[in-house]
Structure formats: structure tokens, C-alpha cells
Amino acid sequence: MANYQVTEPCYVISVAARILGMHAQTLRYYERAGMITPSRTQGNVRLYSESDIMRLRKVKQLMDDLGVNLAGAEVILIMREHLQEMEAELDSLRKEVQRLRVSSR
């Protein structure tokens, strides 16, 4: 499994629910609410990836530990994703500035 990626769909809903410690119906609700979009097989079976599981763990943690509602958890996750994107862009810009400083010497 050298080519395994965290986005590869591999867990059916019952396994994902067991991993997360929640009901399959809760996962279906989160899908309807737009929190997660699992892949589908040709037979329309939901398949969850490792990244789906990680996102759902974050949602569960925000709701269980911090008392955030589902809408709040969605906003927090979106803000966190934007922050990570901005940090990556900032890092890239810092490297470019450093490269330009070195090349101008």
C-alpha cells in the first residue's frame, strides 16, 4: 500500500460509525447538512476516506468537548482550513523572499 492516500475512500458507513463512536444515522445527517461528502460506489454505497474520518473526529470533538453546535463546528472547520491555506502561502512567500535575497547578493 505504498500509494495509499488519506483521500482514498475505504470505509463503509458501519465501519466509519464504529471508528467514530457514533451512529450511522448521525453520519447520514452530517452528510445531509453538508459537513461531509463521502464517495459513492456504483451501487450507491457510501465510502469514507481517512480524511473524512479526521474531519468527523474534529466535528465530534468541537461538539462534545466545547459544546459547539453543528453550524458552529462547520464555521470553525472552514476558518481552520483557510488559516492553514494562508499559513502555507505565507511560508511560500517567505521562501521566495529568501531566495530573492540570496540571488541578489
MARMARMAR-830809 format. One record per atom (N, C-alpha, C): residue number from 1; atom name; x, y, z. Coordinates in Angstrom, 1 decimal. Last residue first. Layout:
BEGIN
<mivo nr="NUM" atom="CA" X="X" Y="Y" Z="Z"/>
...
% end
This chain:
BEGIN
<mivo nr="105" atom="N" X="22.5" Y="38.8" Z="-4.1"/>
<mivo nr="105" atom="CA" X="23.8" Y="39.1" Z="-3.4"/>
<mivo nr="105" atom="C" X="25.0" Y="38.9" Z="-4.4"/>
<mivo nr="104" atom="N" X="20.2" Y="37.9" Z="-5.1"/>
<mivo nr="104" atom="CA" X="20.6" Y="39.3" Z="-5.4"/>
<mivo nr="104" atom="C" X="21.9" Y="39.7" Z="-4.8"/>
<mivo nr="103" atom="N" X="19.8" Y="35.4" Z="-4.2"/>
<mivo nr="103" atom="CA" X="20.2" Y="35.5" Z="-5.6"/>
<mivo nr="103" atom="C" X="20.6" Y="36.9" Z="-5.9"/>
<mivo nr="102" atom="N" X="19.0" Y="35.9" Z="-1.5"/>
<mivo nr="102" atom="CA" X="20.2" Y="35.1" Z="-1.8"/>
<mivo nr="102" atom="C" X="20.7" Y="35.4" Z="-3.2"/>
<mivo nr="101" atom="N" X="16.6" Y="37.2" Z="-1.9"/>
<mivo nr="101" atom="CA" X="17.7" Y="37.9" Z="-1.2"/>
<mivo nr="101" atom="C" X="19.0" Y="37.2" Z="-1.5"/>
<mivo nr="100" atom="N" X="15.1" Y="35.3" Z="-3.2"/>
<mivo nr="100" atom="CA" X="15.5" Y="36.5" Z="-3.9"/>
<mivo nr="100" atom="C" X="16.6" Y="37.2" Z="-3.3"/>
<mivo nr="99" atom="N" X="14.9" Y="33.4" Z="-1.2"/>
<mivo nr="99" atom="CA" X="15.5" Y="33.0" Z="-2.5"/>
<mivo nr="99" atom="C" X="16.0" Y="34.3" Z="-3.2"/>
<mivo nr="98" atom="N" X="13.4" Y="34.9" Z="0.6"/>
<mivo nr="98" atom="CA" X="14.7" Y="34.4" Z="1.0"/>
<mivo nr="98" atom="C" X="15.5" Y="34.0" Z="-0.3"/>
<mivo nr="97" atom="N" X="11.0" Y="35.2" Z="-0.8"/>
<mivo nr="97" atom="CA" X="11.8" Y="36.4" Z="-0.4"/>
<mivo nr="97" atom="C" X="13.2" Y="35.9" Z="-0.1"/>
<mivo nr="96" atom="N" X="10.3" Y="32.5" Z="-1.0"/>
<mivo nr="96" atom="CA" X="10.6" Y="33.2" Z="-2.2"/>
<mivo nr="96" atom="C" X="11.4" Y="34.5" Z="-1.9"/>
<mivo nr="95" atom="N" X="9.8" Y="31.9" Z="1.7"/>
<mivo nr="95" atom="CA" X="10.9" Y="31.2" Z="0.9"/>
<mivo nr="95" atom="C" X="11.3" Y="31.9" Z="-0.3"/>
<mivo nr="94" atom="N" X="7.6" Y="33.6" Z="2.1"/>
<mivo nr="94" atom="CA" X="8.9" Y="33.8" Z="2.9"/>
<mivo nr="94" atom="C" X="10.1" Y="33.1" Z="2.2"/>
<mivo nr="93" atom="N" X="5.8" Y="32.4" Z="0.4"/>
<mivo nr="93" atom="CA" X="6.2" Y="33.8" Z="0.2"/>
<mivo nr="93" atom="C" X="7.5" Y="34.1" Z="0.9"/>
<mivo nr="92" atom="N" X="5.4" Y="30.0" Z="1.7"/>
<mivo nr="92" atom="CA" X="5.9" Y="30.0" Z="0.3"/>
<mivo nr="92" atom="C" X="6.4" Y="31.4" Z="0.0"/>
<mivo nr="91" atom="N" X="4.3" Y="30.9" Z="4.1"/>
<mivo nr="91" atom="CA" X="5.5" Y="30.1" Z="4.1"/>
<mivo nr="91" atom="C" X="6.2" Y="30.1" Z="2.7"/>
<mivo nr="90" atom="N" X="1.9" Y="32.0" Z="3.1"/>
<mivo nr="90" atom="CA" X="2.9" Y="32.8" Z="3.8"/>
<mivo nr="90" atom="C" X="4.3" Y="32.2" Z="3.8"/>
<mivo nr="89" atom="N" X="0.7" Y="29.7" Z="2.2"/>
<mivo nr="89" atom="CA" X="1.0" Y="30.8" Z="1.3"/>
<mivo nr="89" atom="C" X="2.1" Y="31.7" Z="1.9"/>
<mivo nr="88" atom="N" X="0.3" Y="28.3" Z="4.6"/>
<mivo nr="88" atom="CA" X="1.1" Y="27.7" Z="3.6"/>
<mivo nr="88" atom="C" X="1.6" Y="28.8" Z="2.5"/>
<mivo nr="87" atom="N" X="-1.3" Y="30.1" Z="5.9"/>
<mivo nr="87" atom="CA" X="0.0" Y="29.8" Z="6.5"/>
<mivo nr="87" atom="C" X="0.9" Y="29.2" Z="5.5"/>
<mivo nr="86" atom="N" X="-3.6" Y="30.0" Z="4.3"/>
<mivo nr="86" atom="CA" X="-2.9" Y="31.3" Z="4.4"/>
<mivo nr="86" atom="C" X="-1.5" Y="31.0" Z="5.0"/>
<mivo nr="85" atom="N" X="-4.4" Y="27.3" Z="4.7"/>
<mivo nr="85" atom="CA" X="-4.0" Y="27.8" Z="3.4"/>
<mivo nr="85" atom="C" X="-3.2" Y="29.1" Z="3.4"/>
<mivo nr="84" atom="N" X="-4.9" Y="27.5" Z="7.5"/>
<mivo nr="84" atom="CA" X="-3.9" Y="26.6" Z="7.0"/>
<mivo nr="84" atom="C" X="-3.4" Y="27.0" Z="5.6"/>
<mivo nr="83" atom="N" X="-7.1" Y="29.3" Z="7.4"/>
<mivo nr="83" atom="CA" X="-5.9" Y="29.6" Z="8.1"/>
<mivo nr="83" atom="C" X="-4.7" Y="28.8" Z="7.7"/>
<mivo nr="82" atom="N" X="-9.0" Y="27.7" Z="6.0"/>
<mivo nr="82" atom="CA" X="-8.5" Y="29.0" Z="5.4"/>
<mivo nr="82" atom="C" X="-7.2" Y="29.4" Z="6.1"/>
<mivo nr="81" atom="N" X="-9.4" Y="25.7" Z="7.9"/>
<mivo nr="81" atom="CA" X="-8.8" Y="25.4" Z="6.6"/>
<mivo nr="81" atom="C" X="-8.3" Y="26.6" Z="5.9"/>
<mivo nr="80" atom="N" X="-10.5" Y="27.2" Z="10.0"/>
<mivo nr="80" atom="CA" X="-9.2" Y="26.5" Z="10.2"/>
<mivo nr="80" atom="C" X="-8.6" Y="26.1" Z="8.9"/>
<mivo nr="79" atom="N" X="-12.8" Y="28.0" Z="8.9"/>
<mivo nr="79" atom="CA" X="-11.8" Y="29.0" Z="9.2"/>
<mivo nr="79" atom="C" X="-10.5" Y="28.4" Z="9.4"/>
<mivo nr="78" atom="N" X="-14.1" Y="25.6" Z="8.6"/>
<mivo nr="78" atom="CA" X="-13.8" Y="26.4" Z="7.4"/>
<mivo nr="78" atom="C" X="-12.7" Y="27.4" Z="7.7"/>
<mivo nr="77" atom="N" X="-14.3" Y="24.8" Z="11.3"/>
<mivo nr="77" atom="CA" X="-13.5" Y="24.0" Z="10.3"/>
<mivo nr="77" atom="C" X="-13.1" Y="24.8" Z="9.1"/>
<mivo nr="76" atom="N" X="-16.0" Y="26.9" Z="12.2"/>
<mivo nr="76" atom="CA" X="-14.7" Y="26.7" Z="12.8"/>
<mivo nr="76" atom="C" X="-13.8" Y="25.9" Z="11.8"/>
<mivo nr="75" atom="N" X="-18.3" Y="26.3" Z="10.7"/>
<mivo nr="75" atom="CA" X="-17.6" Y="27.6" Z="10.6"/>
<mivo nr="75" atom="C" X="-16.2" Y="27.5" Z="11.1"/>
<mivo nr="74" atom="N" X="-19.0" Y="23.8" Z="11.7"/>
<mivo nr="74" atom="CA" X="-18.7" Y="24.0" Z="10.3"/>
<mivo nr="74" atom="C" X="-17.9" Y="25.3" Z="10.1"/>
<mivo nr="73" atom="N" X="-19.5" Y="24.3" Z="14.4"/>
<mivo nr="73" atom="CA" X="-18.4" Y="23.4" Z="14.0"/>
<mivo nr="73" atom="C" X="-18.0" Y="23.6" Z="12.6"/>
<mivo nr="72" atom="N" X="-21.7" Y="25.9" Z="14.1"/>
<mivo nr="72" atom="CA" X="-20.5" Y="26.5" Z="14.6"/>
<mivo nr="72" atom="C" X="-19.3" Y="25.6" Z="14.3"/>
<mivo nr="71" atom="N" X="-23.5" Y="24.0" Z="13.2"/>
<mivo nr="71" atom="CA" X="-23.2" Y="25.1" Z="12.3"/>
<mivo nr="71" atom="C" X="-21.9" Y="25.8" Z="12.8"/>
<mivo nr="70" atom="N" X="-23.6" Y="22.2" Z="15.4"/>
<mivo nr="70" atom="CA" X="-23.1" Y="21.7" Z="14.1"/>
<mivo nr="70" atom="C" X="-22.7" Y="22.9" Z="13.2"/>
<mivo nr="69" atom="N" X="-22.4" Y="23.9" Z="18.4"/>
<mivo nr="69" atom="CA" X="-23.4" Y="23.2" Z="17.6"/>
<mivo nr="69" atom="C" X="-22.8" Y="22.9" Z="16.2"/>
<mivo nr="68" atom="N" X="-20.0" Y="23.2" Z="21.0"/>
<mivo nr="68" atom="CA" X="-20.3" Y="23.9" Z="19.7"/>
<mivo nr="68" atom="C" X="-21.4" Y="23.2" Z="19.0"/>
<mivo nr="67" atom="N" X="-18.9" Y="22.1" Z="23.2"/>
<mivo nr="67" atom="CA" X="-20.4" Y="22.4" Z="23.2"/>
<mivo nr="67" atom="C" X="-20.8" Y="23.3" Z="22.0"/>
<mivo nr="66" atom="N" X="-16.4" Y="21.1" Z="23.4"/>
<mivo nr="66" atom="CA" X="-16.6" Y="22.5" Z="23.5"/>
<mivo nr="66" atom="C" X="-18.0" Y="23.0" Z="23.5"/>
<mivo nr="65" atom="N" X="-16.7" Y="18.3" Z="23.3"/>
<mivo nr="65" atom="CA" X="-15.8" Y="18.9" Z="24.3"/>
<mivo nr="65" atom="C" X="-16.0" Y="20.4" Z="24.5"/>
<mivo nr="64" atom="N" X="-18.6" Y="17.8" Z="21.3"/>
<mivo nr="64" atom="CA" X="-18.6" Y="17.1" Z="22.6"/>
<mivo nr="64" atom="C" X="-17.8" Y="17.8" Z="23.6"/>
<mivo nr="63" atom="N" X="-18.1" Y="19.5" Z="19.1"/>
<mivo nr="63" atom="CA" X="-19.4" Y="19.4" Z="19.7"/>
<mivo nr="63" atom="C" X="-19.4" Y="18.8" Z="21.1"/>
<mivo nr="62" atom="N" X="-15.3" Y="19.2" Z="18.6"/>
<mivo nr="62" atom="CA" X="-15.9" Y="20.5" Z="18.8"/>
<mivo nr="62" atom="C" X="-17.2" Y="20.5" Z="19.5"/>
<mivo nr="61" atom="N" X="-15.3" Y="16.4" Z="18.3"/>
<mivo nr="61" atom="CA" X="-14.6" Y="17.0" Z="19.4"/>
<mivo nr="61" atom="C" X="-15.1" Y="18.4" Z="19.7"/>
<mivo nr="60" atom="N" X="-16.8" Y="16.1" Z="15.9"/>
<mivo nr="60" atom="CA" X="-17.3" Y="15.4" Z="17.2"/>
<mivo nr="60" atom="C" X="-16.6" Y="16.1" Z="18.4"/>
<mivo nr="59" atom="N" X="-15.2" Y="17.5" Z="14.1"/>
<mivo nr="59" atom="CA" X="-16.6" Y="17.9" Z="14.4"/>
<mivo nr="59" atom="C" X="-17.1" Y="17.4" Z="15.7"/>
<mivo nr="58" atom="N" X="-12.9" Y="15.9" Z="14.2"/>
<mivo nr="58" atom="CA" X="-12.8" Y="17.3" Z="14.6"/>
<mivo nr="58" atom="C" X="-14.2" Y="17.8" Z="15.0"/>
<mivo nr="57" atom="N" X="-14.0" Y="13.5" Z="13.2"/>
<mivo nr="57" atom="CA" X="-13.4" Y="13.5" Z="14.6"/>
<mivo nr="57" atom="C" X="-13.3" Y="14.9" Z="15.1"/>
<mivo nr="56" atom="N" X="-14.5" Y="14.3" Z="10.6"/>
<mivo nr="56" atom="CA" X="-15.7" Y="14.0" Z="11.5"/>
<mivo nr="56" atom="C" X="-15.2" Y="13.9" Z="13.0"/>
<mivo nr="55" atom="N" X="-11.9" Y="14.6" Z="9.7"/>
<mivo nr="55" atom="CA" X="-12.8" Y="15.8" Z="9.7"/>
<mivo nr="55" atom="C" X="-14.0" Y="15.5" Z="10.7"/>
<mivo nr="54" atom="N" X="-11.0" Y="12.0" Z="9.8"/>
<mivo nr="54" atom="CA" X="-10.4" Y="13.0" Z="10.6"/>
<mivo nr="54" atom="C" X="-11.2" Y="14.2" Z="10.7"/>
<mivo nr="53" atom="N" X="-12.8" Y="10.7" Z="8.0"/>
<mivo nr="53" atom="CA" X="-12.8" Y="10.3" Z="9.4"/>
<mivo nr="53" atom="C" X="-12.2" Y="11.4" Z="10.3"/>
<mivo nr="52" atom="N" X="-12.0" Y="12.0" Z="5.6"/>
<mivo nr="52" atom="CA" X="-13.4" Y="12.2" Z="6.1"/>
<mivo nr="52" atom="C" X="-13.4" Y="11.8" Z="7.6"/>
<mivo nr="51" atom="N" X="-9.4" Y="11.0" Z="5.5"/>
<mivo nr="51" atom="CA" X="-9.6" Y="12.5" Z="5.7"/>
<mivo nr="51" atom="C" X="-11.0" Y="12.8" Z="6.1"/>
<mivo nr="50" atom="N" X="-9.9" Y="8.3" Z="5.0"/>
<mivo nr="50" atom="CA" X="-9.2" Y="8.7" Z="6.3"/>
<mivo nr="50" atom="C" X="-9.4" Y="10.2" Z="6.5"/>
<mivo nr="49" atom="N" X="-13.2" Y="8.2" Z="3.5"/>
<mivo nr="49" atom="CA" X="-11.8" Y="8.2" Z="3.5"/>
<mivo nr="49" atom="C" X="-11.2" Y="8.5" Z="4.9"/>
<mivo nr="48" atom="N" X="-16.1" Y="6.2" Z="3.1"/>
<mivo nr="48" atom="CA" X="-15.4" Y="7.3" Z="3.8"/>
<mivo nr="48" atom="C" X="-13.9" Y="7.1" Z="3.7"/>
<mivo nr="47" atom="N" X="-18.7" Y="5.5" Z="0.9"/>
<mivo nr="47" atom="CA" X="-17.3" Y="5.1" Z="1.3"/>
<mivo nr="47" atom="C" X="-16.6" Y="6.3" Z="1.9"/>
<mivo nr="46" atom="N" X="-22.0" Y="4.4" Z="0.5"/>
<mivo nr="46" atom="CA" X="-21.1" Y="5.4" Z="1.0"/>
<mivo nr="46" atom="C" X="-19.7" Y="4.8" Z="1.3"/>
<mivo nr="45" atom="N" X="-23.2" Y="2.9" Z="-2.5"/>
<mivo nr="45" atom="CA" X="-22.8" Y="2.7" Z="-1.1"/>
<mivo nr="45" atom="C" X="-21.8" Y="3.8" Z="-0.7"/>
<mivo nr="44" atom="N" X="-24.1" Y="2.9" Z="-5.1"/>
<mivo nr="44" atom="CA" X="-24.5" Y="4.0" Z="-4.2"/>
<mivo nr="44" atom="C" X="-24.2" Y="3.7" Z="-2.7"/>
<mivo nr="43" atom="N" X="-22.9" Y="1.1" Z="-6.8"/>
<mivo nr="43" atom="CA" X="-24.1" Y="0.6" Z="-6.1"/>
<mivo nr="43" atom="C" X="-24.7" Y="1.6" Z="-5.1"/>
<mivo nr="42" atom="N" X="-20.6" Y="2.4" Z="-7.4"/>
<mivo nr="42" atom="CA" X="-21.6" Y="2.3" Z="-8.4"/>
<mivo nr="42" atom="C" X="-22.9" Y="1.9" Z="-7.9"/>
<mivo nr="41" atom="N" X="-20.0" Y="4.3" Z="-4.3"/>
<mivo nr="41" atom="CA" X="-19.7" Y="3.2" Z="-5.3"/>
<mivo nr="41" atom="C" X="-20.8" Y="3.2" Z="-6.4"/>
<mivo nr="40" atom="N" X="-19.1" Y="7.5" Z="-3.4"/>
<mivo nr="40" atom="CA" X="-20.2" Y="6.5" Z="-3.6"/>
<mivo nr="40" atom="C" X="-19.7" Y="5.5" Z="-4.6"/>
<mivo nr="39" atom="N" X="-17.6" Y="9.4" Z="-0.7"/>
<mivo nr="39" atom="CA" X="-17.6" Y="8.9" Z="-2.1"/>
<mivo nr="39" atom="C" X="-18.7" Y="7.9" Z="-2.1"/>
<mivo nr="38" atom="N" X="-19.1" Y="11.8" Z="1.5"/>
<mivo nr="38" atom="CA" X="-18.4" Y="10.6" Z="1.2"/>
<mivo nr="38" atom="C" X="-18.5" Y="10.2" Z="-0.3"/>
<mivo nr="37" atom="N" X="-18.9" Y="14.8" Z="2.5"/>
<mivo nr="37" atom="CA" X="-19.4" Y="14.2" Z="1.3"/>
<mivo nr="37" atom="C" X="-18.6" Y="12.9" Z="1.0"/>
<mivo nr="36" atom="N" X="-19.9" Y="16.7" Z="5.4"/>
<mivo nr="36" atom="CA" X="-19.0" Y="15.6" Z="4.8"/>
<mivo nr="36" atom="C" X="-19.7" Y="15.2" Z="3.5"/>
<mivo nr="35" atom="N" X="-21.7" Y="18.7" Z="6.0"/>
<mivo nr="35" atom="CA" X="-20.4" Y="18.6" Z="6.7"/>
<mivo nr="35" atom="C" X="-19.4" Y="17.6" Z="6.1"/>
<mivo nr="34" atom="N" X="-24.2" Y="18.8" Z="4.9"/>
<mivo nr="34" atom="CA" X="-23.1" Y="19.3" Z="4.1"/>
<mivo nr="34" atom="C" X="-21.7" Y="19.3" Z="4.8"/>
<mivo nr="33" atom="N" X="-26.4" Y="17.7" Z="6.0"/>
<mivo nr="33" atom="CA" X="-26.1" Y="19.0" Z="6.5"/>
<mivo nr="33" atom="C" X="-24.9" Y="19.6" Z="5.7"/>
<mivo nr="32" atom="N" X="-26.2" Y="15.1" Z="5.0"/>
<mivo nr="32" atom="CA" X="-27.3" Y="16.0" Z="4.5"/>
<mivo nr="32" atom="C" X="-27.0" Y="17.4" Z="4.9"/>
<mivo nr="31" atom="N" X="-23.9" Y="14.3" Z="6.5"/>
<mivo nr="31" atom="CA" X="-23.9" Y="14.4" Z="5.0"/>
<mivo nr="31" atom="C" X="-25.0" Y="15.3" Z="4.5"/>
<mivo nr="30" atom="N" X="-25.0" Y="14.3" Z="9.0"/>
<mivo nr="30" atom="CA" X="-23.9" Y="15.2" Z="8.7"/>
<mivo nr="30" atom="C" X="-23.7" Y="15.3" Z="7.2"/>
<mivo nr="29" atom="N" X="-26.9" Y="12.2" Z="8.6"/>
<mivo nr="29" atom="CA" X="-27.3" Y="13.6" Z="8.9"/>
<mivo nr="29" atom="C" X="-26.2" Y="14.6" Z="8.6"/>
<mivo nr="28" atom="N" X="-25.2" Y="10.0" Z="8.3"/>
<mivo nr="28" atom="CA" X="-26.1" Y="10.4" Z="7.2"/>
<mivo nr="28" atom="C" X="-26.6" Y="11.8" Z="7.4"/>
<mivo nr="27" atom="N" X="-24.0" Y="10.0" Z="10.8"/>
<mivo nr="27" atom="CA" X="-23.2" Y="10.3" Z="9.6"/>
<mivo nr="27" atom="C" X="-24.0" Y="10.7" Z="8.4"/>
<mivo nr="26" atom="N" X="-26.2" Y="9.3" Z="12.3"/>
<mivo nr="26" atom="CA" X="-25.6" Y="10.6" Z="12.5"/>
<mivo nr="26" atom="C" X="-24.7" Y="11.0" Z="11.3"/>
<mivo nr="25" atom="N" X="-26.7" Y="6.7" Z="11.4"/>
<mivo nr="25" atom="CA" X="-27.7" Y="7.8" Z="11.1"/>
<mivo nr="25" atom="C" X="-27.1" Y="9.2" Z="11.3"/>
<mivo nr="24" atom="N" X="-24.6" Y="5.4" Z="12.5"/>
<mivo nr="24" atom="CA" X="-24.6" Y="5.6" Z="11.1"/>
<mivo nr="24" atom="C" X="-25.6" Y="6.7" Z="10.7"/>
<mivo nr="23" atom="N" X="-23.5" Y="6.8" Z="15.6"/>
<mivo nr="23" atom="CA" X="-24.5" Y="6.0" Z="14.8"/>
<mivo nr="23" atom="C" X="-24.3" Y="6.4" Z="13.3"/>
<mivo nr="22" atom="N" X="-20.1" Y="6.7" Z="16.8"/>
<mivo nr="22" atom="CA" X="-21.4" Y="7.4" Z="16.6"/>
<mivo nr="22" atom="C" X="-22.3" Y="6.5" Z="15.7"/>
<mivo nr="21" atom="N" X="-17.4" Y="6.2" Z="16.9"/>
<mivo nr="21" atom="CA" X="-18.2" Y="6.0" Z="18.1"/>
<mivo nr="21" atom="C" X="-19.5" Y="6.8" Z="18.0"/>
<mivo nr="20" atom="N" X="-15.7" Y="6.1" Z="14.7"/>
<mivo nr="20" atom="CA" X="-16.0" Y="7.4" Z="15.3"/>
<mivo nr="20" atom="C" X="-16.8" Y="7.3" Z="16.6"/>
<mivo nr="19" atom="N" X="-15.7" Y="3.4" Z="14.1"/>
<mivo nr="19" atom="CA" X="-14.4" Y="4.1" Z="14.3"/>
<mivo nr="19" atom="C" X="-14.7" Y="5.4" Z="15.1"/>
<mivo nr="18" atom="N" X="-18.4" Y="3.0" Z="13.6"/>
<mivo nr="18" atom="CA" X="-17.8" Y="2.3" Z="14.7"/>
<mivo nr="18" atom="C" X="-16.5" Y="3.0" Z="15.1"/>
<mivo nr="17" atom="N" X="-18.8" Y="4.6" Z="11.3"/>
<mivo nr="17" atom="CA" X="-19.5" Y="4.9" Z="12.5"/>
<mivo nr="17" atom="C" X="-18.9" Y="4.3" Z="13.8"/>
<mivo nr="16" atom="N" X="-17.1" Y="3.2" Z="9.5"/>
<mivo nr="16" atom="CA" X="-16.8" Y="4.6" Z="9.9"/>
<mivo nr="16" atom="C" X="-17.5" Y="5.0" Z="11.2"/>
<mivo nr="15" atom="N" X="-18.5" Y="0.8" Z="9.4"/>
<mivo nr="15" atom="CA" X="-17.2" Y="0.8" Z="9.9"/>
<mivo nr="15" atom="C" X="-16.8" Y="2.2" Z="10.4"/>
<mivo nr="14" atom="N" X="-20.9" Y="1.6" Z="8.3"/>
<mivo nr="14" atom="CA" X="-20.9" Y="1.0" Z="9.6"/>
<mivo nr="14" atom="C" X="-19.6" Y="1.0" Z="10.2"/>
<mivo nr="13" atom="N" X="-20.1" Y="2.8" Z="5.8"/>
<mivo nr="13" atom="CA" X="-20.7" Y="3.6" Z="6.8"/>
<mivo nr="13" atom="C" X="-20.7" Y="3.0" Z="8.2"/>
<mivo nr="12" atom="N" X="-16.9" Y="1.6" Z="4.8"/>
<mivo nr="12" atom="CA" X="-18.3" Y="1.7" Z="4.6"/>
<mivo nr="12" atom="C" X="-18.9" Y="2.4" Z="5.8"/>
<mivo nr="11" atom="N" X="-13.8" Y="3.1" Z="3.8"/>
<mivo nr="11" atom="CA" X="-14.6" Y="2.6" Z="5.0"/>
<mivo nr="11" atom="C" X="-16.1" Y="2.7" Z="4.6"/>
<mivo nr="10" atom="N" X="-12.4" Y="4.2" Z="1.7"/>
<mivo nr="10" atom="CA" X="-12.2" Y="2.8" Z="2.0"/>
<mivo nr="10" atom="C" X="-13.1" Y="2.2" Z="3.1"/>
<mivo nr="9" atom="N" X="-11.2" Y="6.5" Z="-0.6"/>
<mivo nr="9" atom="CA" X="-12.4" Y="6.0" Z="0.1"/>
<mivo nr="9" atom="C" X="-12.2" Y="4.5" Z="0.4"/>
<mivo nr="8" atom="N" X="-8.3" Y="8.4" Z="-0.1"/>
<mivo nr="8" atom="CA" X="-8.8" Y="7.2" Z="-0.8"/>
<mivo nr="8" atom="C" X="-10.0" Y="6.7" Z="0.0"/>
<mivo nr="7" atom="N" X="-7.1" Y="10.4" Z="1.2"/>
<mivo nr="7" atom="CA" X="-8.4" Y="10.8" Z="0.5"/>
<mivo nr="7" atom="C" X="-9.0" Y="9.5" Z="-0.2"/>
<mivo nr="6" atom="N" X="-4.7" Y="9.6" Z="2.0"/>
<mivo nr="6" atom="CA" X="-5.7" Y="9.8" Z="3.1"/>
<mivo nr="6" atom="C" X="-7.1" Y="10.1" Z="2.4"/>
<mivo nr="5" atom="N" X="-3.4" Y="6.9" Z="0.0"/>
<mivo nr="5" atom="CA" X="-3.6" Y="8.4" Z="0.2"/>
<mivo nr="5" atom="C" X="-4.8" Y="8.5" Z="1.2"/>
<mivo nr="4" atom="N" X="-1.0" Y="4.5" Z="-0.9"/>
<mivo nr="4" atom="CA" X="-2.2" Y="4.9" Z="-0.1"/>
<mivo nr="4" atom="C" X="-2.3" Y="6.4" Z="0.1"/>
<mivo nr="3" atom="N" X="1.1" Y="3.5" Z="-2.3"/>
<mivo nr="3" atom="CA" X="0.4" Y="4.6" Z="-2.9"/>
<mivo nr="3" atom="C" X="-0.9" Y="5.0" Z="-2.1"/>
<mivo nr="2" atom="N" X="1.9" Y="1.3" Z="-0.8"/>
<mivo nr="2" atom="CA" X="2.8" Y="2.4" Z="-0.9"/>
<mivo nr="2" atom="C" X="2.1" Y="3.6" Z="-1.4"/>
<mivo nr="1" atom="N" X="0.8" Y="-1.2" Z="0.0"/>
<mivo nr="1" atom="CA" X="0.0" Y="0.0" Z="0.0"/>
<mivo nr="1" atom="C" X="0.9" Y="1.3" Z="0.0"/>
% end
